[in-house]
Amino acid sequence: MLRKGSACFECRKHKVRCNGLKPTCTRCKRVQKDCAYAAGIAKRTTILEHLEARAVALELKLFELSLPGMHDLTLVSTRLLERLGHLGTLKGESSNAMWLPIYPGFGDEPSDWAEAKPSGMILEGDMIEGYYPLVGRAVIEQQLKSYNWEGMEDLPPPLSRYLICLFLPHRSQYHFFVDVPYFLHCVSLPPSHPQAIHPCFLNACYLAACACAGGVLASLQPIFIQRTRHFLQQSLMFSDRLDHFLWGSLLLGAYFARARRSDEAFVALSSTARFASACGLAENLELPVESNSDPRPRCYLLPPPKNGCELTDRIRFAHSAYLIDQSLTILSEYPAAFDLDDGWKSLLGFDNPLSDHGLQALPMTEANLDDIWTSDIHMKVSLMRLFERVKKFGISHATGCSGTEAEFLALGEDILRQHASIPPLSDPRGLQTFEVVSTFNPHLLLVHTTLYGSGLILWSLRAHEDIVAQGRMLEYLRALVAICKTVRDHGPPSRTQASVISMVHVRNAVRVIARQLQRAGIRENVKLSLSYYSDIESLLDFIEGMTAVFPTWADVPTSLKDTLTAAAKISL
């Protein structure tokens, strides 16, 4: 008799007896079916762990059934949060079918969260989906199935709030750097309110939510693409809330880039860049003129910022646009769509400070620029700018037009300077109030992988001829491997923890290793292959975990394995 669970999948599917022979059991061989077995016996859990998991599920279900409104789903006790840090067995494949991360967003803040840290929390243990709060997938899908999708009417407020809150936990994947509390406030306003979010912006968020959630929601992506494009045309036709038009276009481009639809992404981002320039978003930054001064002719569709809140909105949009644009160039080798003139550089904090435009006197009543320059937002932009410079230097090096020694040393110093100031993955910056994530901060994953990827590429250019450069290259490679292990040691990354650009940086690291193996002689090749073997395994394991979240990139691990096999003559 076989142990329970030891039969092959085919026999278990048809509920017939299996003799357990491997690689092919007798029945599958007779009927010519594919025979496959589970990788191992499922890990047994204790009764206490089962009860704790059940308690979490029942508490969530109770909130869903007994309390009205969106904030019901975010009520959670402090003791429950403490328990969540120890429920390592809750994370698994079955969780993907039951739960969805949802932002703790609307209504009054629950009293149970009064002692929570203002910037969110990071728990060391595993959690379902790596995020808290959660909502049952069936709760969302049932409402979507019952909705009539014919026509272009606004979604009912409860359904709209659900989709917005499904998107916000994944906002780092779309570089969505809005003021979240103010954004949620505007979402809750009636459509007739002047500060209400335009439908083009809302539907772009709905589209991103469906792409992140998967399942039944993924089937609605074509509908929301059509709705987003329809409302973008309406916004442009009537010049209605053009700042929301820019955000909607930007999110649409980010969606296409993430889905590996590069042509559509480039068209969307290019049109967004041209329209932003025509509107004067980055050029028209001067203070409004006083009534007793000579009026300056206005030829921009967007007026200059009137207060600190409007200025920070432009800064946040500029940061998002730059990161999404650079992400497309990394993912598809398309040229950058946004031209970094003086206005854009000012908004991004590059060469020209904002004070050059007279903005130092702008009243900061609702926002503080220091919060931008010290946040994860500006850190990502600075490191992406650094990676862009390293990539250009590498291209010139590969084409025989090597950059100067001073440029190489300047890049190395910039990387070291950034390395000294980079926060650990346990830093909560970027997390909003009441957000709880497990193991590491997903908003900082891109920061680390971009930094170490930049250092690895730069020093690999001279690693074959300089022992110091080789040591620096190995230092950044080991740091990147450590990040990969941190992400993968707790199982496959969840949807909220995944990052396409981080996966590409790790892919670049594998390619760097392949080039080093190709440059080495036969004897050195064998030694290098053995020394890199464990690193390669960790890097590929990280990439495979990311491709499980982003199936359109599923071909990346196979192509890398073929490249390494050809370069190192080893089988992976």
Sequence and secondary structure as in RCSB ss.txt:
>XXXX:A:sequence
MLRKGSACFECRKHKVRCNGLKPTCTRCKRVQKDCAYAAGIAKRTTILEHLEARAVALELKLFELSLPGMHDLTL
VSTRLLERLGHLGTLKGESSNAMWLPIYPGFGDEPSDWAEAKPSGMILEGDMIEGYYPLVGRAVIEQQLKSYNWE
GMEDLPPPLSRYLICLFLPHRSQYHFFVDVPYFLHCVSLPPSHPQAIHPCFLNACYLAACACAGGVLASLQPIFI
QRTRHFLQQSLMFSDRLDHFLWGSLLLGAYFARARRSDEAFVALSSTARFASACGLAENLELPVESNSDPRPRCY
LLPPPKNGCELTDRIRFAHSAYLIDQSLTILSEYPAAFDLDDGWKSLLGFDNPLSDHGLQALPMTEANLDDIWTS
DIHMKVSLMRLFERVKKFGISHATGCSGTEAEFLALGEDILRQHASIPPLSDPRGLQTFEVVSTFNPHLLLVHTT
LYGSGLILWSLRAHEDIVAQGRMLEYLRALVAICKTVRDHGPPSRTQASVISMVHVRNAVRVIARQLQRAGIREN
VKLSLSYYSDIESLLDFIEGMTAVFPTWADVPTSLKDTLTAAAKISL
>XXXX:A:secstr
   TT S HHHHHHT      SSS HHHHHHT      SS      HHHHHHHHHHHHHHHHHHHHS SGGGGG 
  HHHHHHHTT GGG SHHHHHHEEE    SSS  GGGTTS TT EEESS  GGGEESEEEHHHHHHHHHTS  S
S     HHHHHHHHHHHGGGGGGGT  S HHHHHHHHTS TTSTTS  HHHHHHHHHHHHHHH GGGGGGHHHHH
HHHHHHHHHHHHHT  HHHHHHHHHHHHHHHHHTT HHHHHHHHHHHHHHHHHHTTTT  S    TTS       
SS    SHHHHHHHHHHHHHHHHHHHHHHHHH    SS   HHHHHHHTSSS GGGGTGGGS  SS  HHHHHTS
HHHHHHHHHHHHHHHHHHHHHHHTT    HHHHHHHHHHHHHHHHH   TT  TT  TT EEESS HHHHHHHHH
HHHHHHHHHHTSTTT HHHHHHHHHHHHHHHHHHHHHHTTSS  TTT  HHHHHHHHHHHHHHHHHHHHS HHHH
HHHHHHHHHHHHHHHHHHHHHHHH GGGTTHHHHHHHHHHHHH    
